[in-house]
Amino acid sequence: MPTDDTGSISDSQRRRERWEKLTRRRRHLSMLGILLSAGIFLAALVALWHLAHEMDAAQVSAALRSASPRQEMLALLFTVVSYTLLTGYDFLALRQLGERIAYPVTALASFTSYAVSFTLGFPLLTSGTVRYWIYSPHGLKTWKIASLTVIAGITFWLGMGCVLAWSLLREAEALSPILRLRPSLLHAAGAGVILLLVGYFIWISLKQRAVAVRGWRLDLPGFKVSLGQTILGAGDVCAGAAVLFMLLPAGHGMSFDTFLAVYVLACMLGIVSHSPGGLGVFEATMLIALSHLPREGVLGAVLLFRVFYYLLPFVLALVMLLIHTGWTRMRGKAARSSPGGSASPD
């Protein structure tokens, strides 16, 4: 019986066309990834240049000399604790999204995304981009990476709100002369934050809640995950505050609970200003709130805080991203050149 090859030839052509289309798409995505990567790293280099020029070498040297080795070691320790807790943000978000990704990958994505976004600002863009570089090769869809970034942001604000409420209610008398507000107003503000947190927990506990923006739906975490977010976020905020608290001049006479409220308010004002890392706004708030301390000592402590909590993690994150990008590209090339890699369907 004669064989009609028309169908097989047509199928072969269709497979070739699909393969060529897929190849072109991969090239376009690869080029877009290269351009986006180059843009982020260029912005990072510009940020480093500005940081280097804003940090006077003499001031850094004086600040280092004024801080004892014990203060510096404790500041470094709490920096490590804070960034370690930050990796839990992604862990809880992935759990909420029903994804299971190895912790080393999660830790890399979380650390580098926060270290970069803290310095460059625009966290949804910068941290989302860094997470995409790391998570997408592990099969995480773009919309899930965006959802993860939002859920991690909720963790931060829940922790921040919890710490702020605790400090305002517990240390209202001590904070009154610092913030130049009556204790009753501080108590009322703390109670208001508590009511907001309790209201949020009640709201998400009644049923599954979701937010929708332009067709994109995000299911909010339930009570258990939200409670974990609050505890984790509060721990991270406290560890970050401890970095600066350990670097303050000796004899400041301020309890850590009191300082927490000042730190949280300075962070919030820095976030609202949209300045990368709250640069300028954070320092000004600290100088005003801690005006009873020597100005040079406070500036030196904040300068060292910038070095420990922002600059060193930022540089380390850039190195890790360069290594990760190079390693990923090498693996991709090896996979494509292997017999089982992408090849012509013929």
Secondary structure by P-SEA (a helix, b strand, c coil): ccccaaaaaaaaaaaaaaaaaaaaaaaaaaaaaaaaaaaaaaaaaaaaaaaaaaccaaaaaaaaaaccaaaaaaaaaaaaaaaaaaaaaaaaaaaaacccccaaaaaaaaaaaaaaaaacccccaaaaaaaaaccccccccaaaaaaaaaaaaaaaaaaaaaaaaaaaaaccccccccccccaaaaaaaaaaaaaaaaaaaaaaaacccccccccbbbbcccaaaaaaaaaaaaaaaaaaaaaaaaaccccccccaaaaaaaaaaaaaaaaaacccccaaaaaaaaaaaaccccaaaaaaaaaaaaaaccaaaaaaaaaaaaaaaaaaaaaaaaaaaccccccccc
